[in-house]
Amino acid sequence: MFGDLMGMMGKLKEAQYKVEETKKRLDTVLVDEESNDRLLKVTLTANRKIKSISVDETLLEDKEQLEDYLILVLNKAIEKATNINETELAAVAKEGMPSIPGMDMFK
């Protein structure tokens, strides 16, 4: 019984380590998004950190339009990055889950 518990704790630690490694890797995964007319482009990491924003000169003439573009494009990029992030972390967490009787809801 005690050995099983120690083995389970080891697996949980290993799973935790894999999650941390995955989070680090997601810092290097870049997500690009742009407006339909390509006047605004943003790049985020899969951990949702903004890496770059590129604004076409024409958008600088209309503050409201630029703000609308930023909201729209950033939200699309964040949604995309979140999907990648959650998918990757869920896969690592599921893989590292020790089988505990009655806990098969994670499978």
GUSEBA-997928 format. One record per residue: x, y, z of N, C-alpha, C in turn; residue number from 1. Coordinates in nm, 3 decimals, padded with zeros to 5 digits. Example, Ala and Ser with C-alpha at 12.3 -4.5 7.8 and 13.67 -1.06 7.14 Angstrom:
<atoms>
ATOM      n_X      n_Y      n_Z     ca_X     ca_Y     ca_Z      c_X      c_Y      c_Z   nr
ATOM   01.319  -00.569   00.780   01.230  -00.450   00.780   01.320  -00.330   00.780    1
ATOM   01.285  -00.225   00.708   01.367  -00.106   00.714   01.290   00.003   00.787    2
</atoms>
This chain:
<atoms>
ATOM      n_X      n_Y      n_Z     ca_X     ca_Y     ca_Z      c_X      c_Y      c_Z   nr
ATOM   00.083  -00.120   00.000   00.000   00.000   00.000   00.087   00.126   00.000    1
ATOM   00.188   00.129   00.092   00.275   00.245   00.103   00.356   00.264  -00.025    2
ATOM   00.401   00.153  -00.083   00.478   00.158  -00.208   00.394   00.216  -00.321    3
ATOM   00.265   00.177  -00.325   00.174   00.231  -00.426   00.162   00.382  -00.412    4
ATOM   00.152   00.426  -00.288   00.138   00.569  -00.261   00.263   00.645  -00.306    5
ATOM   00.380   00.587  -00.276   00.506   00.652  -00.315   00.517   00.658  -00.468    6
ATOM   00.477   00.549  -00.532   00.480   00.544  -00.679   00.387   00.649  -00.738    7
ATOM   00.271   00.664  -00.678   00.173   00.762  -00.724   00.228   00.905  -00.706    8
ATOM   00.292   00.930  -00.593   00.349   01.062  -00.566   00.458   01.093  -00.669    9
ATOM   00.538   00.992  -00.701   00.643   01.010  -00.802   00.584   01.046  -00.936   10
ATOM   00.473   00.978  -00.973   00.407   01.007  -01.101   00.350   01.148  -01.102   11
ATOM   00.294   01.190  -00.988   00.238   01.325  -00.980   00.347   01.430  -00.995   12
ATOM   00.463   01.404  -00.930   00.576   01.497  -00.941   00.624   01.504  -01.087   13
ATOM   00.630   01.389  -01.150   00.673   01.382  -01.290   00.574   01.458  -01.379   14
ATOM   00.445   01.442  -01.352   00.342   01.511  -01.429   00.355   01.662  -01.410   15
ATOM   00.382   01.704  -01.287   00.399   01.846  -01.256   00.519   01.902  -01.334   16
ATOM   00.628   01.824  -01.337   00.747   01.863  -01.409   00.716   01.879  -01.559   17
ATOM   00.641   01.782  -01.613   00.606   01.787  -01.755   00.519   01.909  -01.786   18
ATOM   00.429   01.944  -01.695   00.345   02.063  -01.713   00.432   02.188  -01.717   19
ATOM   00.528   02.198  -01.625   00.618   02.313  -01.622   00.701   02.322  -01.750   20
ATOM   00.751   02.206  -01.796   00.829   02.203  -01.920   00.743   02.246  -02.039   21
ATOM   00.618   02.201  -02.041   00.526   02.237  -02.149   00.500   02.387  -02.147   22
ATOM   00.483   02.445  -02.028   00.461   02.590  -02.018   00.581   02.667  -02.074   23
ATOM   00.702   02.618  -02.043   00.823   02.682  -02.097   00.825   02.673  -02.249   24
ATOM   00.790   02.555  -02.300   00.790   02.535  -02.446   00.687   02.625  -02.513   25
ATOM   00.573   02.645  -02.447   00.467   02.728  -02.505   00.510   02.875  -02.517   26
ATOM   00.613   02.914  -02.442   00.668   03.049  -02.457   00.735   03.065  -02.593   27
ATOM   00.772   02.954  -02.654   00.841   02.960  -02.784   00.746   02.935  -02.900   28
ATOM   00.621   02.899  -02.870   00.521   02.875  -02.975   00.454   03.009  -03.006   29
ATOM   00.467   03.055  -03.130   00.413   03.185  -03.167   00.281   03.172  -03.242   30
ATOM   00.188   03.262  -03.209   00.057   03.266  -03.271   00.045   03.400  -03.343   31
ATOM   00.023   03.394  -03.474   00.007   03.517  -03.553  -00.141   03.538  -03.585   32
ATOM  -00.182   03.662  -03.580  -00.320   03.696  -03.617  -00.315   03.831  -03.686   33
ATOM  -00.404   03.852  -03.783  -00.407   03.981  -03.849  -00.550   04.016  -03.888   34
ATOM  -00.572   04.146  -03.912  -00.703   04.190  -03.958  -00.722   04.139  -04.101   35
ATOM  -00.847   04.132  -04.146  -00.876   04.079  -04.280  -00.803   04.156  -04.390   36
ATOM  -00.786   04.287  -04.369  -00.719   04.370  -04.470  -00.568   04.380  -04.446   37
ATOM  -00.519   04.307  -04.348  -00.376   04.299  -04.314  -00.315   04.432  -04.268   38
ATOM  -00.398   04.524  -04.220  -00.346   04.653  -04.173  -00.291   04.644  -04.031   39
ATOM  -00.336   04.542  -03.959  -00.288   04.524  -03.822  -00.250   04.377  -03.802   40
ATOM  -00.131   04.355  -03.750  -00.084   04.218  -03.724  -00.032   04.210  -03.581   41
ATOM  -00.063   04.099  -03.514  -00.010   04.077  -03.379   00.049   03.937  -03.371   42
ATOM   00.150   03.923  -03.286   00.209   03.793  -03.258   00.212   03.775  -03.107   43
ATOM   00.160   03.661  -03.062   00.157   03.626  -02.921   00.228   03.493  -02.903   44
ATOM   00.272   03.464  -02.781   00.317   03.328  -02.751   00.193   03.248  -02.715   45
ATOM   00.205   03.116  -02.712   00.093   03.031  -02.672   00.060   03.050  -02.523   46
ATOM   00.150   03.117  -02.450   00.121   03.154  -02.310   00.057   03.293  -02.301   47
ATOM   00.014   03.345  -02.416  -00.060   03.471  -02.425   00.019   03.596  -02.385   48
ATOM   00.147   03.597  -02.419   00.231   03.716  -02.401   00.247   03.780  -02.539   49
ATOM   00.221   03.911  -02.548   00.232   03.980  -02.677   00.380   03.996  -02.713   50
ATOM   00.415   03.952  -02.833   00.553   03.961  -02.881   00.570   04.080  -02.974   51
ATOM   00.471   04.103  -03.061   00.482   04.216  -03.153   00.346   04.261  -03.202   52
ATOM   00.338   04.389  -03.236   00.219   04.448  -03.297   00.268   04.532  -03.414   53
ATOM   00.210   04.510  -03.530   00.247   04.586  -03.649   00.122   04.662  -03.697   54
ATOM   00.135   04.794  -03.707   00.022   04.878  -03.745   00.056   04.951  -03.876   55
ATOM  -00.032   04.937  -03.974  -00.014   05.009  -04.100  -00.036   05.159  -04.077   56
ATOM   00.040   05.240  -04.150   00.032   05.387  -04.137  -00.112   05.440  -04.148   57
ATOM  -00.191   05.381  -04.236  -00.326   05.433  -04.261  -00.414   05.426  -04.135   58
ATOM  -00.386   05.330  -04.048  -00.466   05.317  -03.925  -00.433   05.429  -03.825   59
ATOM  -00.319   05.492  -03.841  -00.278   05.597  -03.747  -00.361   05.724  -03.764   60
ATOM  -00.432   05.733  -03.875  -00.515   05.851  -03.902  -00.650   05.844  -03.834   61
ATOM  -00.691   05.725  -03.789  -00.823   05.707  -03.730  -00.811   05.631  -03.598   62
ATOM  -00.807   05.706  -03.490  -00.788   05.648  -03.357  -00.893   05.542  -03.324   63
ATOM  -01.020   05.571  -03.351  -01.127   05.476  -03.318  -01.114   05.346  -03.397   64
ATOM  -01.081   05.361  -03.525  -01.063   05.242  -03.609  -00.946   05.157  -03.557   65
ATOM  -00.836   05.223  -03.521  -00.720   05.153  -03.468  -00.757   05.078  -03.339   66
ATOM  -00.830   05.145  -03.251  -00.872   05.080  -03.125  -00.959   04.959  -03.153   67
ATOM  -01.054   04.973  -03.248  -01.141   04.861  -03.284  -01.059   04.744  -03.338   68
ATOM  -00.964   04.776  -03.426  -00.878   04.673  -03.484  -00.800   04.600  -03.375   69
ATOM  -00.742   04.678  -03.283  -00.662   04.618  -03.176  -00.747   04.522  -03.093   70
ATOM  -00.867   04.564  -03.056  -00.955   04.479  -02.975  -00.988   04.351  -03.051   71
ATOM  -01.029   04.365  -03.175  -01.071   04.251  -03.256  -00.957   04.152  -03.278   72
ATOM  -00.843   04.203  -03.324  -00.731   04.115  -03.360  -00.667   04.054  -03.235   73
ATOM  -00.651   04.134  -03.130  -00.593   04.079  -03.005  -00.684   03.971  -02.946   74
ATOM  -00.815   03.993  -02.946  -00.906   03.891  -02.893  -00.899   03.762  -02.973   75
ATOM  -00.891   03.773  -03.106  -00.879   03.653  -03.190  -00.748   03.580  -03.160   76
ATOM  -00.640   03.656  -03.146  -00.509   03.596  -03.120  -00.507   03.530  -02.981   77
ATOM  -00.566   03.597  -02.882  -00.570   03.540  -02.746  -00.651   03.412  -02.744   78
ATOM  -00.762   03.411  -02.817  -00.846   03.290  -02.823  -00.769   03.174  -02.886   79
ATOM  -00.699   03.203  -02.994  -00.618   03.100  -03.062  -00.509   03.047  -02.969   80
ATOM  -00.438   03.140  -02.903  -00.329   03.102  -02.812  -00.383   03.021  -02.694   81
ATOM  -00.499   03.060  -02.642  -00.560   02.988  -02.530  -00.595   02.845  -02.570   82
ATOM  -00.648   02.827  -02.690  -00.683   02.692  -02.737  -00.559   02.604  -02.745   83
ATOM  -00.450   02.657  -02.798  -00.324   02.581  -02.807  -00.275   02.548  -02.667   84
ATOM  -00.274   02.648  -02.580  -00.227   02.634  -02.443  -00.306   02.524  -02.369   85
ATOM  -00.438   02.534  -02.373  -00.522   02.438  -02.299  -00.509   02.297  -02.356   86
ATOM  -00.502   02.286  -02.488  -00.489   02.155  -02.551  -00.358   02.088  -02.510   87
ATOM  -00.249   02.164  -02.517  -00.117   02.110  -02.481  -00.111   02.070  -02.333   88
ATOM  -00.157   02.157  -02.245  -00.150   02.128  -02.101  -00.244   02.013  -02.063   89
ATOM  -00.360   02.005  -02.127  -00.454   01.896  -02.097  -00.393   01.762  -02.138   90
ATOM  -00.324   01.760  -02.253  -00.261   01.637  -02.300  -00.154   01.590  -02.203   91
ATOM  -00.073   01.683  -02.153   00.034   01.648  -02.059  -00.026   01.602  -01.926   92
ATOM  -00.127   01.673  -01.879  -00.190   01.638  -01.750  -00.255   01.500  -01.758   93
ATOM  -00.324   01.472  -01.867  -00.393   01.343  -01.884  -00.291   01.230  -01.890   94
ATOM  -00.183   01.251  -01.963  -00.079   01.150  -01.979  -00.013   01.118  -01.844   95
ATOM   00.002   01.220  -01.760   00.072   01.201  -01.634  -00.014   01.159  -01.517   96
ATOM  -00.146   01.146  -01.540  -00.235   01.110  -01.428  -00.216   00.963  -01.390   97
ATOM  -00.184   00.936  -01.264  -00.178   00.797  -01.221  -00.321   00.741  -01.218   98
ATOM  -00.335   00.612  -01.241  -00.471   00.557  -01.237  -00.511   00.532  -01.091   99
ATOM  -00.608   00.608  -01.048  -00.660   00.597  -00.911  -00.802   00.544  -00.925  100
ATOM  -00.835   00.436  -00.854  -00.970   00.381  -00.864  -01.074   00.490  -00.839  101
ATOM  -01.175   00.496  -00.928  -01.280   00.596  -00.913  -01.245   00.731  -00.972  102
ATOM  -01.123   00.745  -01.022  -01.081   00.874  -01.077  -01.067   00.866  -01.230  103
ATOM  -01.140   00.776  -01.292  -01.124   00.759  -01.436  -01.201   00.865  -01.516  104
ATOM  -01.252   00.966  -01.449  -01.321   01.073  -01.521  -01.221   01.156  -01.601  105
ATOM  -01.091   01.143  -01.571  -00.989   01.221  -01.641  -00.950   01.157  -01.774  106
ATOM  -00.999   01.037  -01.799  -00.960   00.966  -01.921  -01.052   00.997  -02.036  107
</atoms>
